[in-house]
């Protein structure tokens, strides 16, 4: 994942595996280890409301998530927390917070405070979401298959299994066309036997859909979430969200996150 130098410095301030980069109202950037509603830029929208630029959801009662940087949009159920397009959410390497493994912008979270724990005993509570979805760039990719096949296992490893790659499994790319006619490929990945280092950790899954935006750049729609726990997002919801992926306006050409 391409990442600017300024962002790397901010990521370095995050000591847990989870990191969220936010853009202040004052124009500066800051890093926060938990995507709490009170800490984020104004972004959460009421059920059925429009997104940036007046974009409307295609499913009645749902929320629209727009990423102007990549010229994309999709819908999420009304109970999801939609963050601002300027919010970056992702994961760094355990023990090396300067090294970003993967992330996306304009994320939405399902139960952003599903599990809360002080993971390193420093007195600060870390929040674990039950699931998240967003969009990222795929600079350098040669095909939609490659976009999906590289990103899906990386999300599972970064979010759920570090430092063990052996428990990460993934399927072959599947060709897919969304209801809006966006063509691409998706890959499913999951973990089997992720180490439970605390009550918030365990196995998870990811589905990544690779496609091209209106500029012809490769981008990825990413879903990742916990599995094997009460309330985990089912495949029917994931695929319904994926079906709403569409192009939205001209990409602004910001950094490939």
C-alpha angles and dihedrals in degrees: 000000000000112000133179120241094242091056092050090058091052093047088054089066091064112088099185128070091253119074136174123190115202134186114231124226085239091063098255129112127238135178125232127184095215132046097225119166092233093055099047130091113262103284116118108112129201121251113296095004127142127257133222112326092017095288112171129214116251092215114066113247095013128111125248121229114202127189108192092183091067100024094241139130139182138165132247131191116273095255092062120102110236116205128203120275088247093062117104118199125183150112136276128204113276108256092012110067090173089070112078113203100186141332145158139212134233090030130183122207132208110213094346091193096041091134126017126192142145096245099185102029095247093127095253119116117229120208123219118199120215090225143348138194134191146132131268138179123253103203112184097020118138100201143009088251090059092048092055098038094052098043104042097061090041092057091051093047095045096045103035119010111037123177094013114079094169094080094055114102131180142181131230118273117277122207112237140175121200123223089261091057098256107153125207145106135278133202128199120213133177142166128242115201103000111182114258103222092169139356092277098055132081144102124342144172141219136199118195124189116199120202143139127264125219091279091055093250119142114246136171133223106210132200123178131167147150121278132203095033132105112275096017112160111263127225092251092062094043093052093045090055090047091051089063096058110126143155116267123190129313114320112248092221097234121159116310101256 
